């Protein structure tokens, strides 16, 4: 489903990744670990094609980093859900609007926006907060809203870049359990983290370890 | 359709969120449109007045006293056939004497014992030819006619009118272009500020798969709305100005402002178009 074929993508101020090869299959739960600046975020950005490799090729289903056109990138991103450490919610919109905008942006089956959005909020346990603005929610609740926004368009893979970085231990575990549940329903999850205590909580996972821009181990 | 409704709503919300920048842009465009609108009315009325004056502009063709009735008739036919000429009036020597008496209150026969006034034609020109170049061209054509003794018209007056008309037009066009450009730049600047303040949101929208058109549309609608609101306000202001002038100040200024519905509609279309162009300009630079 996702393949990195001899991919190098570096920056002038160091960082990035070099000569990286791996394949992620449908339904995988993958942790990308490594210290800060090791290249974890670069891998995620290459997957959602915010970055392009200098050498090598990144392939996500039928989309190739070598062939993709600029106008096709939004279509790729509708198949890739994203979670960030800082949630990236729209501060001037309530929870419902933050989630529903994904459907509008993706032009996704627009006849039932309301029902779809409320169903998703219910699944993630934040339906009763639908009218709240992000700044009225806890960190854990905000990350759930971000997760709802990512999941509502049924992505084939969910990318999470240090999603627990701003959460307390309890909220972090709750989020991880949610991600595992989502993965059990067939969505691949790729999570960048340097919190090794979380990794052990998932029964079955793959691990990509990066260090100084290089892939040091793959399981 | 659902997406379009959503984007229109987003455009409205975006305008409300832009607060002071949006309100300031609307205020300045409102003032600019009032100046352009009133300038247009003033120029229109000034040009109408100039044209009215020009309709009273005649050319006098004095004939030789030896002209025979047949020669005069031939010349009348020639004049009537000229497309530049709207009206031809023959002034016989007797009619000329009557005019002299009307204008000076004296009978020419009593002063001189004979009538020295020559027969003449007074011609008025079609509207398109009431300018110095056309008049000179007509006169040079008529000079070949042997029975014509002299052709007179108020050359200096016509030149002055022409100059006045051109100056008014140049000033108005200059003001119009300047204020239009200023308004477009202001709208563009206001939208740029909105885009800049929302750059994080725009990036997030890109990450969740929004197309460039989806991201741009609310900003275009915001610019359109700024232009639309400003032009509606300017139309209302001009309507009130004309109402006060026509109902309360007319005896003082002896001037009536006549404005049709098409004027207000044109102003609103023009204002909205300015908003559209301003937002497109901002988006091209910042959301490429």
Interface residues (C-beta under 8 A of the other chain):
Chain A: X48 X50 X71 X74 X75 X76 X77 X78 X82 X88 X90 X92 X101 X102 X104 X105 X106 X107 X110 X111 X113 X149 X150 X153
Chain B: X2 X3 X6 X17 X200 X201 X204 X205 X206 X207 X208 X209 X210 X211 X214
